[in-house]
Amino acid sequence: MALVPPHIQQLAPYKAGKPAEELARELGLERIVKLASNENPMGPSKQALHAAGEALLQAHRYPDPAAYELRTALAARFQVKLGNVITGSGSEGIMATILRTFLFEDDEMISAANSFIGFRVLAHASGRNVHWIAMRDYHYDLEAIAAAINDNTKIIYLANPDNPTGTYFQADSFESFIKQVPERVLVILDEAYFEYAAHLPAFPDSMRYRLDNVITLRTFSKAYGLAGLRVGYGFGHEALIGNLLKVKLPFEPSRPAQAAALAALEDSSYLEQVLRLNDSGMAVLLDAFGALELAVIPSATNFITLVLASADIARLLCEAMLKRGVILRHLASFGWPSLVRVTVGLPTENEYLIEQLGGVLGEISKQ
Ligand SMILES: Cc1ncc(COP(=O)(O)O)c(C=O)c1O
């Protein structure tokens, strides 16, 4: 259609993991275990739920466009000024604002091929030239990314830890990379899985560096268990954040989202429980995958990515698991046809996954 620019016509709609309700209906299954979208299996903190409920009483009013309370709490928690903080509809919402705010004329972007699909969609929709740099051994190749910088480079996007591989780049690599990035180039450091990786000694917490051309993005969708409410946050130099605040949709995040995020941030015992549950679930799954002789990519997140022997096996595995009510993520659409991503679930969900996986692998090996 002539009204639609070619770069938009070429896009395919985002395909999320199958909703559990849809699968249950289609297959007449009672038990559905959804381990496809790296969601927090514990559900939201009770305090966050309560705050969101209270905020619903004001649903007829627009939310505070400055998200003053939430931004003030984030600024205090991370020891920055209010002017260094932005909130939005998920970290992806802020990513979209960043692209809208800073790209102009012949600006180009660089990122890793086959990394976070959300950025890929936004980058394609921007119609800009993007240099996609191949990963090395499932890790970002920061040297190759630095070498790809040219006069038109405006934005570099890095997810650390990465989704869907679960790997992270270490402080020494980041430090030598950032020295090669001119100040006119903006680096988006997407730390959606920060809370899961923060304890790792070599993890480069971007907030430690306070670099003027880096915007850190984090989210309440993962460790804080609020994916459905859509609330993310970012930190950066006042001049960058000030411009983002001019461009962002004024009323994102919604009032219940702001209230829930504020309460979640203050509920430190919930976060501790989430991280403990993730650690123990990760250990159980790694043991079981080892026993089943499945290769995995070591992960610093709340998911584990399996490396299957072929694209066919990965596909068959996901299809057979789906029939048994376990939703996994085949990573073909990310550009990794032999990989399958598994989110760490509740102990009972992990057990069910392991039980079913044993049967399915036996069936596949006979085919
Ligand atoms: C690397 C990465 N960044 C961002 C997001 C999106 O987070 P949000 O829900 O805050 O938009 C995800 C979600 O899967 C992710 O994996």
The ligand as an SDF file (V2000), in Angstrom:
LIG
                    3D

 16 16  0  0  0  0  0  0  0  0999 V2000
   17.1760   -7.4980   27.1180 C   0  0  0  0  0  0  0  0  0  0  0  0
   15.7840   -7.0320   27.3630 C   0  0  0  0  0  0  0  0  0  0  0  0
   15.5410   -5.7220   27.3460 N   0  0  0  0  0  0  0  0  0  0  0  0
   14.2910   -5.2420   27.5490 C   0  0  0  0  0  0  0  0  0  0  0  0
   13.2330   -6.0850   27.7680 C   0  0  0  0  0  0  0  0  0  0  0  0
   11.8670   -5.5110   27.8660 C   0  0  0  0  0  0  0  0  0  0  0  0
   11.5870   -5.1220   29.1040 O   0  0  0  0  0  0  0  0  0  0  0  0
   10.2940   -4.2270   29.4030 P   0  0  0  0  0  0  0  0  0  0  0  0
    9.2380   -5.1690   29.8150 O   0  0  0  0  0  0  0  0  0  0  0  0
   10.7960   -3.3510   30.5140 O   0  0  0  0  0  0  0  0  0  0  0  0
    9.9470   -3.4290   28.2020 O   0  0  0  0  0  0  0  0  0  0  0  0
   13.4320   -7.4540   27.8080 C   0  0  0  0  0  0  0  0  0  0  0  0
   12.2870   -8.3620   28.0090 C   0  0  0  0  0  0  0  0  0  0  0  0
   12.2870   -9.4890   27.6820 O   0  0  0  0  0  0  0  0  0  0  0  0
   14.7260   -7.9350   27.5920 C   0  0  0  0  0  0  0  0  0  0  0  0
   14.9550   -9.2400   27.5870 O   0  0  0  0  0  0  0  0  0  0  0  0
  1  2  1  0
  2  3  1  0
  2 15  2  0
  3  4  2  0
  4  5  1  0
  5  6  1  0
  5 12  2  0
  6  7  1  0
  7  8  1  0
  8  9  2  0
  8 10  1  0
  8 11  1  0
 12 13  1  0
 12 15  1  0
 13 14  2  0
 15 16  1  0
M  END
$$$$
